[in-house]
Amino acid sequence: MSYLPGVLPGAASGATEDSAGDSTDAVESQQAPMTEGEREAFLENVVVRALARKALSEWEVTKLLAANGVDESEFEVFLDRYRANRYIDDFDLAENLVESLHRRKGYGRSQIKSELAARHVQPEIITASLEALDDDDELQRATELAEKRAPSLARLDAATAERRLTSFLMRKGYPSGIIRTAVKSALAPQPRGVRFR
């Protein structure tokens, strides 16, 4: 059984259902605390609904639990249950984010690391996940991004175009060596009749 956030079991029933009954008893029944089973079901429902919108790190789940009245001393009990049910897995989350942030958003290692750190993924998990990227992957993606951006800089002088393209790739989190190579490739004079990709 699941419950709406902030609504206790029994709260939906009206206090005046039995007009002959004691109204004090009706109010007390509405405010009766959840049983442990009801509380666990309620919290699981909250977490599952949040996970349906977006994958969460363990830390993000603890913030959600705290917002719903769970004491910090109880976090590990709930996390163990959610790990066992495969609701949360920071290794899977990190691997998926590395892939999506690199392929879809064009982020380099340092920006991906920052994104994962902001979600409080453990450093050793971040390091292991980033091993999936090698220098060739980063150079290829940086070059693709630079070549796609280069046409919008065509009217600028060479120094300004290079500076802006360099800044763009720096914001994406690429290291300086890869940036230099990608920028040089993207801004190299094109053979006559060949357009920027």
Salt bridges, closest charged atoms under 4 A:
GLU36 OE2 - ARG39 NH1 3.39
GLU40 OE2 - ARG81 NH2 3.68
GLU58 OE2 - ARG83 NE 2.75
GLU60 OE2 - ARG119 NE 2.94
GLU74 OE1 - ARG39 NH2 2.91
GLU76 OE2 - ARG83 NH1 2.76
ASP80 OD1 - ARG83 NH1 2.63
ASP89 OD2 - ARG86 NH1 2.97
ASP92 OD2 - ARG86 NH2 3.07
GLU99 OE2 - ARG103 NE 3.67
ASP135 OD1 - ARG109 NH1 3.45
ASP137 OD1 - ARG103 NH2 3.94
GLU138 OE1 - ARG109 NH1 2.67
GLU144 OE1 - ARG141 NH1 3.28
GLU147 OE1 - ARG197 NH2 2.53
